[in-house]
């Protein structure tokens, strides 16, 4: 309930005090009422309660001034950074980040506002005023590539590994219909993963075991064949089709599942 007096029947004094504190904290959070926190006798618990209440009110009301009422330093800083960044994003104005007390948090806020606008407008030059301009530009390139399915859009990314990941993410699903798109992935390992994903996905979707044979990695090839023949055997109710699976254990499991499905 919401009445600390309900704890009066608890015989042990320490347990009774804990009960009252728990009720007061519950009421404080439900009503977002700092007065209930003030009634808590333990200073540390009281400060935590007040911090939780003012953080909840500040985020709900989008009111940065309420963050300043949080008695604990780290929650106060986190609240100001969160609410201040939300406000700046809503305004689409990096200058609004100036209201955040800590410089590191202000810089993070400015990054988020500028990055969001740069990605939205596909405008990497907007990143130039930032300290972490390259990270911002990389994000613009990655998002542009993912949206367009064009691996070439990843070219501005400076780090080779990050660029290859971008290329893979850009083409991986289009490559299901056109595996040649994997050729746009510069790293050999990621290119191989792209082709494996393309052949496995299409083979499993369209039940085309011949596509599995194009997979270079033996384990992935076996997994592809197992998935395709398992489905074909199940659909046909024909356990003999499981014999096409090259792994004996997987083939036996397939036969068992198909036979049980026919019982």
Secondary structure, DSSP 8 states (H G I E B T S, - for coil): ---GGGGGG-SSHHHHHHHHHHHHHHHHHHHT-HHHHHT-SSHHHHHHHHHHHHHHHHHHHT-HHHHTT-SSHHHHHHHHHHHHHHHHHHHT-GGGGGGSSSHHHHHHHHHHHHHHHHHHTT-GGGGGGSTTHHHHHHHHHHHHHHHHT-GGGGTT--SHHHHHHHHHHHHTTGGGT-GGGGGG--SHHHHHHHHHHHHHHHHHHHT-HHHHTT-SSHHHHHHHHHHHHHHHHHHHT-GGGGGG-SSHHHHHHHHHHHHHHT-
